[in-house]
Amino acid sequence: KDKLEADDVSKIEAGVEKVKKSVEGTDIDAIKKDVEELQEAVFAASTKMYQKAAAEAEANKAKEGGAGAEDKKSDDTVVDADFKVKDDKN
């Protein structure tokens, strides 16, 4: 809840209340509709949360990236070697 925007929290809470009320009734279509709306609100909020986390991670990576990228050395050395297959059956 702390990582969500206030607008998203209110949409989710409203959706939960709507589902609670519709579950008290017998209209299956209304229940399905309200549950789908709640799922969409949760999905939208979680998408925003993950996008924000990814952006923060990229920002942190960019700050630290200069040193980290130079520290990693690529080992592209190719060794040409001959080998024999040893058959343990004989």
PDB file of N, CA, C and O in Angstrom:
ATOM      1  N   LYS A   1       0.828  -1.186   0.000  1.00  0.00           N
ATOM      2  CA  LYS A   1       0.000   0.000   0.000  1.00  0.00           C
ATOM      3  C   LYS A   1       0.876   1.253   0.000  1.00  0.00           C
ATOM      4  O   LYS A   1       0.503   2.281  -0.565  1.00  0.00           O
ATOM      5  N   ASP A   2       2.033   1.158   0.634  1.00  0.00           N
ATOM      6  CA  ASP A   2       2.927   2.307   0.711  1.00  0.00           C
ATOM      7  C   ASP A   2       3.530   2.658  -0.647  1.00  0.00           C
ATOM      8  O   ASP A   2       3.851   3.818  -0.906  1.00  0.00           O
ATOM      9  N   LYS A   3       3.682   1.670  -1.499  1.00  0.00           N
ATOM     10  CA  LYS A   3       4.324   1.898  -2.790  1.00  0.00           C
ATOM     11  C   LYS A   3       3.334   2.274  -3.890  1.00  0.00           C
ATOM     12  O   LYS A   3       3.739   2.574  -5.014  1.00  0.00           O
ATOM     13  N   LEU A   4       2.051   2.259  -3.575  1.00  0.00           N
ATOM     14  CA  LEU A   4       1.029   2.583  -4.564  1.00  0.00           C
ATOM     15  C   LEU A   4       0.642   4.049  -4.472  1.00  0.00           C
ATOM     16  O   LEU A   4       0.746   4.668  -3.413  1.00  0.00           O
ATOM     17  N   GLU A   5       0.195   4.594  -5.594  1.00  0.00           N
ATOM     18  CA  GLU A   5      -0.305   5.962  -5.602  1.00  0.00           C
ATOM     19  C   GLU A   5      -1.677   5.991  -4.936  1.00  0.00           C
ATOM     20  O   GLU A   5      -2.409   5.002  -4.967  1.00  0.00           O
ATOM     21  N   ALA A   6      -2.019   7.123  -4.339  1.00  0.00           N
ATOM     22  CA  ALA A   6      -3.283   7.256  -3.606  1.00  0.00           C
ATOM     23  C   ALA A   6      -4.478   6.977  -4.508  1.00  0.00           C
ATOM     24  O   ALA A   6      -5.462   6.379  -4.071  1.00  0.00           O
ATOM     25  N   ASP A   7      -4.399   7.403  -5.754  1.00  0.00           N
ATOM     26  CA  ASP A   7      -5.490   7.177  -6.708  1.00  0.00           C
ATOM     27  C   ASP A   7      -5.713   5.685  -6.939  1.00  0.00           C
ATOM     28  O   ASP A   7      -6.851   5.218  -6.987  1.00  0.00           O
ATOM     29  N   ASP A   8      -4.620   4.947  -7.080  1.00  0.00           N
ATOM     30  CA  ASP A   8      -4.726   3.502  -7.297  1.00  0.00           C
ATOM     31  C   ASP A   8      -5.286   2.799  -6.062  1.00  0.00           C
ATOM     32  O   ASP A   8      -6.100   1.882  -6.178  1.00  0.00           O
ATOM     33  N   VAL A   9      -4.849   3.228  -4.894  1.00  0.00           N
ATOM     34  CA  VAL A   9      -5.341   2.627  -3.651  1.00  0.00           C
ATOM     35  C   VAL A   9      -6.842   2.839  -3.528  1.00  0.00           C
ATOM     36  O   VAL A   9      -7.578   1.921  -3.167  1.00  0.00           O
ATOM     37  N   SER A  10      -7.293   4.055  -3.830  1.00  0.00           N
ATOM     38  CA  SER A  10      -8.732   4.327  -3.710  1.00  0.00           C
ATOM     39  C   SER A  10      -9.535   3.522  -4.725  1.00  0.00           C
ATOM     40  O   SER A  10     -10.637   3.066  -4.418  1.00  0.00           O
ATOM     41  N   LYS A  11      -8.996   3.342  -5.931  1.00  0.00           N
ATOM     42  CA  LYS A  11      -9.693   2.529  -6.940  1.00  0.00           C
ATOM     43  C   LYS A  11      -9.794   1.073  -6.489  1.00  0.00           C
ATOM     44  O   LYS A  11     -10.836   0.438  -6.652  1.00  0.00           O
ATOM     45  N   ILE A  12      -8.728   0.560  -5.934  1.00  0.00           N
ATOM     46  CA  ILE A  12      -8.723  -0.834  -5.479  1.00  0.00           C
ATOM     47  C   ILE A  12      -9.671  -1.009  -4.299  1.00  0.00           C
ATOM     48  O   ILE A  12     -10.444  -1.966  -4.257  1.00  0.00           O
ATOM     49  N   GLU A  13      -9.612  -0.093  -3.348  1.00  0.00           N
ATOM     50  CA  GLU A  13     -10.505  -0.189  -2.189  1.00  0.00           C
ATOM     51  C   GLU A  13     -11.966  -0.080  -2.607  1.00  0.00           C
ATOM     52  O   GLU A  13     -12.822  -0.790  -2.079  1.00  0.00           O
ATOM     53  N   ALA A  14     -12.251   0.811  -3.554  1.00  0.00           N
ATOM     54  CA  ALA A  14     -13.622   0.940  -4.053  1.00  0.00           C
ATOM     55  C   ALA A  14     -14.043  -0.344  -4.758  1.00  0.00           C
ATOM     56  O   ALA A  14     -15.183  -0.788  -4.622  1.00  0.00           O
ATOM     57  N   GLY A  15     -13.131  -0.931  -5.501  1.00  0.00           N
ATOM     58  CA  GLY A  15     -13.419  -2.190  -6.186  1.00  0.00           C
ATOM     59  C   GLY A  15     -13.698  -3.321  -5.219  1.00  0.00           C
ATOM     60  O   GLY A  15     -14.590  -4.138  -5.451  1.00  0.00           O
ATOM     61  N   VAL A  16     -12.944  -3.372  -4.143  1.00  0.00           N
ATOM     62  CA  VAL A  16     -13.153  -4.407  -3.126  1.00  0.00           C
ATOM     63  C   VAL A  16     -14.533  -4.248  -2.503  1.00  0.00           C
ATOM     64  O   VAL A  16     -15.254  -5.230  -2.331  1.00  0.00           O
ATOM     65  N   GLU A  17     -14.901  -3.024  -2.166  1.00  0.00           N
ATOM     66  CA  GLU A  17     -16.223  -2.777  -1.575  1.00  0.00           C
ATOM     67  C   GLU A  17     -17.336  -3.146  -2.549  1.00  0.00           C
ATOM     68  O   GLU A  17     -18.362  -3.703  -2.158  1.00  0.00           O
ATOM     69  N   LYS A  18     -17.117  -2.829  -3.814  1.00  0.00           N
ATOM     70  CA  LYS A  18     -18.122  -3.146  -4.833  1.00  0.00           C
ATOM     71  C   LYS A  18     -18.298  -4.659  -4.960  1.00  0.00           C
ATOM     72  O   LYS A  18     -19.421  -5.147  -5.083  1.00  0.00           O
ATOM     73  N   VAL A  19     -17.203  -5.390  -4.931  1.00  0.00           N
ATOM     74  CA  VAL A  19     -17.269  -6.852  -5.018  1.00  0.00           C
ATOM     75  C   VAL A  19     -17.960  -7.419  -3.783  1.00  0.00           C
ATOM     76  O   VAL A  19     -18.778  -8.332  -3.897  1.00  0.00           O
ATOM     77  N   LYS A  20     -17.641  -6.890  -2.613  1.00  0.00           N
ATOM     78  CA  LYS A  20     -18.289  -7.360  -1.386  1.00  0.00           C
ATOM     79  C   LYS A  20     -19.804  -7.201  -1.474  1.00  0.00           C
ATOM     80  O   LYS A  20     -20.553  -8.097  -1.084  1.00  0.00           O
ATOM     81  N   LYS A  21     -20.250  -6.055  -1.990  1.00  0.00           N
ATOM     82  CA  LYS A  21     -21.692  -5.815  -2.104  1.00  0.00           C
ATOM     83  C   LYS A  21     -22.323  -6.725  -3.150  1.00  0.00           C
ATOM     84  O   LYS A  21     -23.414  -7.255  -2.938  1.00  0.00           O
ATOM     85  N   SER A  22     -21.646  -6.907  -4.274  1.00  0.00           N
ATOM     86  CA  SER A  22     -22.229  -7.733  -5.335  1.00  0.00           C
ATOM     87  C   SER A  22     -22.267  -9.206  -4.937  1.00  0.00           C
ATOM     88  O   SER A  22     -23.149  -9.939  -5.384  1.00  0.00           O
ATOM     89  N   VAL A  23     -21.332  -9.646  -4.112  1.00  0.00           N
ATOM     90  CA  VAL A  23     -21.307 -11.037  -3.661  1.00  0.00           C
ATOM     91  C   VAL A  23     -22.497 -11.331  -2.742  1.00  0.00           C
ATOM     92  O   VAL A  23     -22.969 -12.465  -2.672  1.00  0.00           O
ATOM     93  N   GLU A  24     -22.969 -10.316  -2.052  1.00  0.00           N
ATOM     94  CA  GLU A  24     -24.139 -10.496  -1.190  1.00  0.00           C
ATOM     95  C   GLU A  24     -25.395 -10.808  -2.000  1.00  0.00           C
ATOM     96  O   GLU A  24     -26.333 -11.419  -1.488  1.00  0.00           O
ATOM     97  N   GLY A  25     -25.409 -10.392  -3.251  1.00  0.00           N
ATOM     98  CA  GLY A  25     -26.561 -10.639  -4.121  1.00  0.00           C
ATOM     99  C   GLY A  25     -26.435 -11.960  -4.853  1.00  0.00           C
ATOM    100  O   GLY A  25     -25.575 -12.785  -4.544  1.00  0.00           O
ATOM    101  N   THR A  26     -27.313 -12.145  -5.832  1.00  0.00           N
ATOM    102  CA  THR A  26     -27.325 -13.398  -6.592  1.00  0.00           C
ATOM    103  C   THR A  26     -27.054 -13.192  -8.076  1.00  0.00           C
ATOM    104  O   THR A  26     -27.111 -14.147  -8.851  1.00  0.00           O
ATOM    105  N   ASP A  27     -26.758 -11.955  -8.482  1.00  0.00           N
ATOM    106  CA  ASP A  27     -26.527 -11.652  -9.895  1.00  0.00           C
ATOM    107  C   ASP A  27     -25.083 -12.013 -10.267  1.00  0.00           C
ATOM    108  O   ASP A  27     -24.149 -11.257 -10.000  1.00  0.00           O
ATOM    109  N   ILE A  28     -24.927 -13.180 -10.885  1.00  0.00           N
ATOM    110  CA  ILE A  28     -23.598 -13.691 -11.245  1.00  0.00           C
ATOM    111  C   ILE A  28     -22.885 -12.743 -12.207  1.00  0.00           C
ATOM    112  O   ILE A  28     -21.684 -12.511 -12.070  1.00  0.00           O
ATOM    113  N   ASP A  29     -23.613 -12.198 -13.173  1.00  0.00           N
ATOM    114  CA  ASP A  29     -22.992 -11.298 -14.146  1.00  0.00           C
ATOM    115  C   ASP A  29     -22.446 -10.041 -13.468  1.00  0.00           C
ATOM    116  O   ASP A  29     -21.376  -9.554 -13.835  1.00  0.00           O
ATOM    117  N   ALA A  30     -23.167  -9.522 -12.492  1.00  0.00           N
ATOM    118  CA  ALA A  30     -22.702  -8.340 -11.763  1.00  0.00           C
ATOM    119  C   ALA A  30     -21.450  -8.670 -10.958  1.00  0.00           C
ATOM    120  O   ALA A  30     -20.520  -7.867 -10.887  1.00  0.00           O
ATOM    121  N   ILE A  31     -21.430  -9.843 -10.358  1.00  0.00           N
ATOM    122  CA  ILE A  31     -20.252 -10.267  -9.586  1.00  0.00           C
ATOM    123  C   ILE A  31     -19.040 -10.377 -10.506  1.00  0.00           C
ATOM    124  O   ILE A  31     -17.962  -9.874 -10.188  1.00  0.00           O
ATOM    125  N   LYS A  32     -19.224 -11.039 -11.651  1.00  0.00           N
ATOM    126  CA  LYS A  32     -18.120 -11.196 -12.605  1.00  0.00           C
ATOM    127  C   LYS A  32     -17.610  -9.840 -13.078  1.00  0.00           C
ATOM    128  O   LYS A  32     -16.403  -9.618 -13.166  1.00  0.00           O
ATOM    129  N   LYS A  33     -18.538  -8.937 -13.380  1.00  0.00           N
ATOM    130  CA  LYS A  33     -18.171  -7.600 -13.864  1.00  0.00           C
ATOM    131  C   LYS A  33     -17.371  -6.852 -12.801  1.00  0.00           C
ATOM    132  O   LYS A  33     -16.345  -6.243 -13.103  1.00  0.00           O
ATOM    133  N   ASP A  34     -17.844  -6.901 -11.559  1.00  0.00           N
ATOM    134  CA  ASP A  34     -17.154  -6.196 -10.481  1.00  0.00           C
ATOM    135  C   ASP A  34     -15.783  -6.802 -10.192  1.00  0.00           C
ATOM    136  O   ASP A  34     -14.829  -6.076  -9.910  1.00  0.00           O
ATOM    137  N   VAL A  35     -15.683  -8.113 -10.262  1.00  0.00           N
ATOM    138  CA  VAL A  35     -14.391  -8.776 -10.052  1.00  0.00           C
ATOM    139  C   VAL A  35     -13.420  -8.402 -11.172  1.00  0.00           C
ATOM    140  O   VAL A  35     -12.244  -8.148 -10.911  1.00  0.00           O
ATOM    141  N   GLU A  36     -13.901  -8.366 -12.410  1.00  0.00           N
ATOM    142  CA  GLU A  36     -13.043  -7.985 -13.536  1.00  0.00           C
ATOM    143  C   GLU A  36     -12.552  -6.552 -13.383  1.00  0.00           C
ATOM    144  O   GLU A  36     -11.390  -6.262 -13.666  1.00  0.00           O
ATOM    145  N   GLU A  37     -13.430  -5.652 -12.937  1.00  0.00           N
ATOM    146  CA  GLU A  37     -13.025  -4.264 -12.724  1.00  0.00           C
ATOM    147  C   GLU A  37     -11.964  -4.172 -11.627  1.00  0.00           C
ATOM    148  O   GLU A  37     -11.011  -3.401 -11.738  1.00  0.00           O
ATOM    149  N   LEU A  38     -12.135  -4.955 -10.581  1.00  0.00           N
ATOM    150  CA  LEU A  38     -11.146  -4.979  -9.500  1.00  0.00           C
ATOM    151  C   LEU A  38      -9.814  -5.521 -10.008  1.00  0.00           C
ATOM    152  O   LEU A  38      -8.756  -4.981  -9.685  1.00  0.00           O
ATOM    153  N   GLN A  39      -9.865  -6.582 -10.797  1.00  0.00           N
ATOM    154  CA  GLN A  39      -8.636  -7.154 -11.354  1.00  0.00           C
ATOM    155  C   GLN A  39      -7.917  -6.135 -12.231  1.00  0.00           C
ATOM    156  O   GLN A  39      -6.691  -6.027 -12.182  1.00  0.00           O
ATOM    157  N   GLU A  40      -8.672  -5.391 -13.029  1.00  0.00           N
ATOM    158  CA  GLU A  40      -8.064  -4.374 -13.891  1.00  0.00           C
ATOM    159  C   GLU A  40      -7.395  -3.284 -13.059  1.00  0.00           C
ATOM    160  O   GLU A  40      -6.308  -2.818 -13.400  1.00  0.00           O
ATOM    161  N   ALA A  41      -8.046  -2.878 -11.964  1.00  0.00           N
ATOM    162  CA  ALA A  41      -7.470  -1.848 -11.094  1.00  0.00           C
ATOM    163  C   ALA A  41      -6.183  -2.351 -10.442  1.00  0.00           C
ATOM    164  O   ALA A  41      -5.197  -1.618 -10.360  1.00  0.00           O
ATOM    165  N   VAL A  42      -6.194  -3.588  -9.983  1.00  0.00           N
ATOM    166  CA  VAL A  42      -5.001  -4.168  -9.356  1.00  0.00           C
ATOM    167  C   VAL A  42      -3.887  -4.322 -10.391  1.00  0.00           C
ATOM    168  O   VAL A  42      -2.724  -4.035 -10.105  1.00  0.00           O
ATOM    169  N   PHE A  43      -4.246  -4.775 -11.589  1.00  0.00           N
ATOM    170  CA  PHE A  43      -3.251  -4.944 -12.646  1.00  0.00           C
ATOM    171  C   PHE A  43      -2.618  -3.604 -13.012  1.00  0.00           C
ATOM    172  O   PHE A  43      -1.399  -3.507 -13.156  1.00  0.00           O
ATOM    173  N   ALA A  44      -3.445  -2.575 -13.162  1.00  0.00           N
ATOM    174  CA  ALA A  44      -2.927  -1.252 -13.513  1.00  0.00           C
ATOM    175  C   ALA A  44      -1.995  -0.726 -12.425  1.00  0.00           C
ATOM    176  O   ALA A  44      -0.940  -0.167 -12.721  1.00  0.00           O
ATOM    177  N   ALA A  45      -2.385  -0.904 -11.178  1.00  0.00           N
ATOM    178  CA  ALA A  45      -1.557  -0.433 -10.065  1.00  0.00           C
ATOM    179  C   ALA A  45      -0.239  -1.200  -9.997  1.00  0.00           C
ATOM    180  O   ALA A  45       0.818  -0.605  -9.786  1.00  0.00           O
ATOM    181  N   SER A  46      -0.301  -2.512 -10.174  1.00  0.00           N
ATOM    182  CA  SER A  46       0.927  -3.306 -10.102  1.00  0.00           C
ATOM    183  C   SER A  46       1.849  -2.997 -11.275  1.00  0.00           C
ATOM    184  O   SER A  46       3.070  -3.009 -11.123  1.00  0.00           O
ATOM    185  N   THR A  47       1.278  -2.723 -12.437  1.00  0.00           N
ATOM    186  CA  THR A  47       2.087  -2.349 -13.594  1.00  0.00           C
ATOM    187  C   THR A  47       2.833  -1.052 -13.319  1.00  0.00           C
ATOM    188  O   THR A  47       4.028  -0.946 -13.597  1.00  0.00           O
ATOM    189  N   LYS A  48       2.130  -0.067 -12.773  1.00  0.00           N
ATOM    190  CA  LYS A  48       2.776   1.205 -12.433  1.00  0.00           C
ATOM    191  C   LYS A  48       3.878   0.993 -11.404  1.00  0.00           C
ATOM    192  O   LYS A  48       4.954   1.584 -11.501  1.00  0.00           O
ATOM    193  N   MET A  49       3.601   0.148 -10.421  1.00  0.00           N
ATOM    194  CA  MET A  49       4.566  -0.103  -9.358  1.00  0.00           C
ATOM    195  C   MET A  49       5.832  -0.749  -9.928  1.00  0.00           C
ATOM    196  O   MET A  49       6.942  -0.348  -9.577  1.00  0.00           O
ATOM    197  N   TYR A  50       5.675  -1.740 -10.800  1.00  0.00           N
ATOM    198  CA  TYR A  50       6.836  -2.407 -11.383  1.00  0.00           C
ATOM    199  C   TYR A  50       7.594  -1.481 -12.324  1.00  0.00           C
ATOM    200  O   TYR A  50       8.823  -1.522 -12.374  1.00  0.00           O
ATOM    201  N   GLN A  51       6.866  -0.637 -13.078  1.00  0.00           N
ATOM    202  CA  GLN A  51       7.541   0.309 -13.963  1.00  0.00           C
ATOM    203  C   GLN A  51       8.363   1.310 -13.153  1.00  0.00           C
ATOM    204  O   GLN A  51       9.479   1.666 -13.530  1.00  0.00           O
ATOM    205  N   LYS A  52       7.794   1.755 -12.041  1.00  0.00           N
ATOM    206  CA  LYS A  52       8.506   2.697 -11.176  1.00  0.00           C
ATOM    207  C   LYS A  52       9.752   2.036 -10.587  1.00  0.00           C
ATOM    208  O   LYS A  52      10.818   2.650 -10.534  1.00  0.00           O
ATOM    209  N   ALA A  53       9.618   0.799 -10.152  1.00  0.00           N
ATOM    210  CA  ALA A  53      10.761   0.077  -9.590  1.00  0.00           C
ATOM    211  C   ALA A  53      11.844  -0.131 -10.647  1.00  0.00           C
ATOM    212  O   ALA A  53      13.033  -0.005 -10.356  1.00  0.00           O
ATOM    213  N   ALA A  54      11.433  -0.447 -11.863  1.00  0.00           N
ATOM    214  CA  ALA A  54      12.403  -0.647 -12.943  1.00  0.00           C
ATOM    215  C   ALA A  54      13.121   0.657 -13.267  1.00  0.00           C
ATOM    216  O   ALA A  54      14.329   0.665 -13.504  1.00  0.00           O
ATOM    217  N   ALA A  55      12.371   1.761 -13.277  1.00  0.00           N
ATOM    218  CA  ALA A  55      12.983   3.060 -13.557  1.00  0.00           C
ATOM    219  C   ALA A  55      13.981   3.430 -12.462  1.00  0.00           C
ATOM    220  O   ALA A  55      15.054   3.961 -12.751  1.00  0.00           O
ATOM    221  N   GLU A  56      13.630   3.151 -11.212  1.00  0.00           N
ATOM    222  CA  GLU A  56      14.551   3.428 -10.107  1.00  0.00           C
ATOM    223  C   GLU A  56      15.796   2.555 -10.206  1.00  0.00           C
ATOM    224  O   GLU A  56      16.905   3.014  -9.935  1.00  0.00           O
ATOM    225  N   ALA A  57      15.613   1.315 -10.589  1.00  0.00           N
ATOM    226  CA  ALA A  57      16.755   0.413 -10.740  1.00  0.00           C
ATOM    227  C   ALA A  57      17.674   0.893 -11.858  1.00  0.00           C
ATOM    228  O   ALA A  57      18.897   0.848 -11.723  1.00  0.00           O
ATOM    229  N   GLU A  58      17.089   1.350 -12.952  1.00  0.00           N
ATOM    230  CA  GLU A  58      17.889   1.872 -14.064  1.00  0.00           C
ATOM    231  C   GLU A  58      18.645   3.124 -13.641  1.00  0.00           C
ATOM    232  O   GLU A  58      19.807   3.311 -14.004  1.00  0.00           O
ATOM    233  N   ALA A  59      17.976   3.983 -12.869  1.00  0.00           N
ATOM    234  CA  ALA A  59      18.633   5.204 -12.401  1.00  0.00           C
ATOM    235  C   ALA A  59      19.809   4.860 -11.491  1.00  0.00           C
ATOM    236  O   ALA A  59      20.879   5.457 -11.604  1.00  0.00           O
ATOM    237  N   ASN A  60      19.612   3.908 -10.600  1.00  0.00           N
ATOM    238  CA  ASN A  60      20.699   3.479  -9.715  1.00  0.00           C
ATOM    239  C   ASN A  60      21.821   2.823 -10.507  1.00  0.00           C
ATOM    240  O   ASN A  60      23.001   3.007 -10.207  1.00  0.00           O
ATOM    241  N   LYS A  61      21.441   2.061 -11.515  1.00  0.00           N
ATOM    242  CA  LYS A  61      22.430   1.390 -12.356  1.00  0.00           C
ATOM    243  C   LYS A  61      23.246   2.422 -13.134  1.00  0.00           C
ATOM    244  O   LYS A  61      24.454   2.264 -13.313  1.00  0.00           O
ATOM    245  N   ALA A  62      22.573   3.481 -13.593  1.00  0.00           N
ATOM    246  CA  ALA A  62      23.269   4.527 -14.338  1.00  0.00           C
ATOM    247  C   ALA A  62      24.252   5.268 -13.440  1.00  0.00           C
ATOM    248  O   ALA A  62      25.347   5.627 -13.874  1.00  0.00           O
ATOM    249  N   LYS A  63      23.857   5.500 -12.176  1.00  0.00           N
ATOM    250  CA  LYS A  63      24.759   6.171 -11.236  1.00  0.00           C
ATOM    251  C   LYS A  63      26.005   5.331 -10.986  1.00  0.00           C
ATOM    252  O   LYS A  63      27.123   5.845 -10.987  1.00  0.00           O
ATOM    253  N   GLU A  64      25.801   4.039 -10.772  1.00  0.00           N
ATOM    254  CA  GLU A  64      26.897   3.142 -10.444  1.00  0.00           C
ATOM    255  C   GLU A  64      27.490   2.489 -11.683  1.00  0.00           C
ATOM    256  O   GLU A  64      28.555   1.875 -11.613  1.00  0.00           O
ATOM    257  N   GLY A  65      26.819   2.616 -12.799  1.00  0.00           N
ATOM    258  CA  GLY A  65      27.166   1.899 -14.019  1.00  0.00           C
ATOM    259  C   GLY A  65      28.539   2.190 -14.558  1.00  0.00           C
ATOM    260  O   GLY A  65      29.174   1.294 -15.115  1.00  0.00           O
ATOM    261  N   GLY A  66      29.027   3.411 -14.417  1.00  0.00           N
ATOM    262  CA  GLY A  66      30.325   3.749 -14.955  1.00  0.00           C
ATOM    263  C   GLY A  66      31.415   2.853 -14.420  1.00  0.00           C
ATOM    264  O   GLY A  66      32.215   2.327 -15.194  1.00  0.00           O
ATOM    265  N   ALA A  67      31.467   2.670 -13.140  1.00  0.00           N
ATOM    266  CA  ALA A  67      32.496   1.833 -12.531  1.00  0.00           C
ATOM    267  C   ALA A  67      32.217   0.362 -12.770  1.00  0.00           C
ATOM    268  O   ALA A  67      33.139  -0.411 -13.030  1.00  0.00           O
ATOM    269  N   GLY A  68      30.965  -0.030 -12.684  1.00  0.00           N
ATOM    270  CA  GLY A  68      30.611  -1.435 -12.833  1.00  0.00           C
ATOM    271  C   GLY A  68      30.868  -1.953 -14.227  1.00  0.00           C
ATOM    272  O   GLY A  68      31.301  -3.093 -14.393  1.00  0.00           O
ATOM    273  N   ALA A  69      30.610  -1.146 -15.223  1.00  0.00           N
ATOM    274  CA  ALA A  69      30.797  -1.580 -16.600  1.00  0.00           C
ATOM    275  C   ALA A  69      32.282  -1.746 -16.915  1.00  0.00           C
ATOM    276  O   ALA A  69      32.660  -2.632 -17.681  1.00  0.00           O
ATOM    277  N   GLU A  70      33.128  -0.893 -16.323  1.00  0.00           N
ATOM    278  CA  GLU A  70      34.555  -0.978 -16.592  1.00  0.00           C
ATOM    279  C   GLU A  70      35.204  -2.113 -15.822  1.00  0.00           C
ATOM    280  O   GLU A  70      36.211  -2.667 -16.263  1.00  0.00           O
ATOM    281  N   ASP A  71      34.638  -2.466 -14.675  1.00  0.00           N
ATOM    282  CA  ASP A  71      35.210  -3.532 -13.864  1.00  0.00           C
ATOM    283  C   ASP A  71      35.047  -4.896 -14.510  1.00  0.00           C
ATOM    284  O   ASP A  71      35.886  -5.778 -14.328  1.00  0.00           O
ATOM    285  N   LYS A  72      33.988  -5.070 -15.250  1.00  0.00           N
ATOM    286  CA  LYS A  72      33.738  -6.357 -15.891  1.00  0.00           C
ATOM    287  C   LYS A  72      34.620  -6.474 -17.126  1.00  0.00           C
ATOM    288  O   LYS A  72      34.569  -5.633 -18.023  1.00  0.00           O
ATOM    289  N   LYS A  73      35.421  -7.517 -17.157  1.00  0.00           N
ATOM    290  CA  LYS A  73      36.265  -7.742 -18.327  1.00  0.00           C
ATOM    291  C   LYS A  73      35.681  -8.892 -19.113  1.00  0.00           C
ATOM    292  O   LYS A  73      35.327  -9.934 -18.562  1.00  0.00           O
ATOM    293  N   SER A  74      35.591  -8.682 -20.396  1.00  0.00           N
ATOM    294  CA  SER A  74      35.032  -9.708 -21.260  1.00  0.00           C
ATOM    295  C   SER A  74      36.138 -10.673 -21.670  1.00  0.00           C
ATOM    296  O   SER A  74      37.206 -10.252 -22.112  1.00  0.00           O
ATOM    297  N   ASP A  75      35.879 -11.948 -21.523  1.00  0.00           N
ATOM    298  CA  ASP A  75      36.851 -12.958 -21.913  1.00  0.00           C
ATOM    299  C   ASP A  75      36.377 -13.580 -23.217  1.00  0.00           C
ATOM    300  O   ASP A  75      35.636 -14.563 -23.226  1.00  0.00           O
ATOM    301  N   ASP A  76      36.821 -12.984 -24.320  1.00  0.00           N
ATOM    302  CA  ASP A  76      36.427 -13.473 -25.636  1.00  0.00           C
ATOM    303  C   ASP A  76      37.520 -14.334 -26.258  1.00  0.00           C
ATOM    304  O   ASP A  76      37.526 -14.534 -27.472  1.00  0.00           O
ATOM    305  N   THR A  77      38.427 -14.839 -25.462  1.00  0.00           N
ATOM    306  CA  THR A  77      39.526 -15.650 -25.956  1.00  0.00           C
ATOM    307  C   THR A  77      38.991 -16.976 -26.474  1.00  0.00           C
ATOM    308  O   THR A  77      38.242 -17.677 -25.794  1.00  0.00           O
ATOM    309  N   VAL A  78      39.396 -17.300 -27.693  1.00  0.00           N
ATOM    310  CA  VAL A  78      38.993 -18.557 -28.300  1.00  0.00           C
ATOM    311  C   VAL A  78      40.215 -19.462 -28.349  1.00  0.00           C
ATOM    312  O   VAL A  78      41.280 -19.057 -28.815  1.00  0.00           O
ATOM    313  N   VAL A  79      40.058 -20.677 -27.871  1.00  0.00           N
ATOM    314  CA  VAL A  79      41.160 -21.634 -27.865  1.00  0.00           C
ATOM    315  C   VAL A  79      40.844 -22.720 -28.879  1.00  0.00           C
ATOM    316  O   VAL A  79      39.790 -23.354 -28.832  1.00  0.00           O
ATOM    317  N   ASP A  80      41.796 -22.923 -29.811  1.00  0.00           N
ATOM    318  CA  ASP A  80      41.639 -23.969 -30.809  1.00  0.00           C
ATOM    319  C   ASP A  80      42.293 -25.225 -30.241  1.00  0.00           C
ATOM    320  O   ASP A  80      43.492 -25.231 -29.962  1.00  0.00           O
ATOM    321  N   ALA A  81      41.515 -26.279 -30.072  1.00  0.00           N
ATOM    322  CA  ALA A  81      42.057 -27.488 -29.455  1.00  0.00           C
ATOM    323  C   ALA A  81      41.534 -28.721 -30.164  1.00  0.00           C
ATOM    324  O   ALA A  81      40.426 -28.735 -30.701  1.00  0.00           O
ATOM    325  N   ASP A  82      42.369 -29.766 -30.152  1.00  0.00           N
ATOM    326  CA  ASP A  82      41.949 -31.063 -30.666  1.00  0.00           C
ATOM    327  C   ASP A  82      41.575 -31.928 -29.476  1.00  0.00           C
ATOM    328  O   ASP A  82      42.146 -31.793 -28.394  1.00  0.00           O
ATOM    329  N   PHE A  83      40.628 -32.804 -29.680  1.00  0.00           N
ATOM    330  CA  PHE A  83      40.236 -33.687 -28.590  1.00  0.00           C
ATOM    331  C   PHE A  83      39.846 -35.038 -29.154  1.00  0.00           C
ATOM    332  O   PHE A  83      39.481 -35.164 -30.323  1.00  0.00           O
ATOM    333  N   LYS A  84      39.930 -36.042 -28.303  1.00  0.00           N
ATOM    334  CA  LYS A  84      39.522 -37.390 -28.673  1.00  0.00           C
ATOM    335  C   LYS A  84      38.424 -37.820 -27.723  1.00  0.00           C
ATOM    336  O   LYS A  84      38.458 -37.498 -26.536  1.00  0.00           O
ATOM    337  N   VAL A  85      37.450 -38.545 -28.245  1.00  0.00           N
ATOM    338  CA  VAL A  85      36.365 -39.058 -27.421  1.00  0.00           C
ATOM    339  C   VAL A  85      36.819 -40.381 -26.844  1.00  0.00           C
ATOM    340  O   VAL A  85      37.196 -41.290 -27.584  1.00  0.00           O
ATOM    341  N   LYS A  86      36.786 -40.491 -25.556  1.00  0.00           N
ATOM    342  CA  LYS A  86      37.203 -41.706 -24.877  1.00  0.00           C
ATOM    343  C   LYS A  86      35.965 -42.552 -24.640  1.00  0.00           C
ATOM    344  O   LYS A  86      34.998 -42.101 -24.026  1.00  0.00           O
ATOM    345  N   ASP A  87      36.005 -43.772 -25.128  1.00  0.00           N
ATOM    346  CA  ASP A  87      34.875 -44.686 -24.974  1.00  0.00           C
ATOM    347  C   ASP A  87      35.156 -45.593 -23.793  1.00  0.00           C
ATOM    348  O   ASP A  87      36.091 -46.392 -23.832  1.00  0.00           O
ATOM    349  N   ASP A  88      34.353 -45.478 -22.739  1.00  0.00           N
ATOM    350  CA  ASP A  88      34.555 -46.280 -21.531  1.00  0.00           C
ATOM    351  C   ASP A  88      34.061 -47.713 -21.682  1.00  0.00           C
ATOM    352  O   ASP A  88      34.285 -48.523 -20.782  1.00  0.00           O
ATOM    353  N   LYS A  89      33.411 -48.051 -22.760  1.00  0.00           N
ATOM    354  CA  LYS A  89      32.839 -49.387 -22.940  1.00  0.00           C
ATOM    355  C   LYS A  89      33.904 -50.418 -23.289  1.00  0.00           C
ATOM    356  O   LYS A  89      33.691 -51.604 -23.037  1.00  0.00           O
ATOM    357  N   ASN A  90      35.022 -50.027 -23.848  1.00  0.00           N
ATOM    358  CA  ASN A  90      36.054 -50.977 -24.268  1.00  0.00           C
ATOM    359  C   ASN A  90      37.032 -51.232 -23.207  1.00  0.00           C
ATOM    360  O   ASN A  90      37.966 -52.010 -23.401  1.00  0.00           O
TER     361      ASN A  90
END
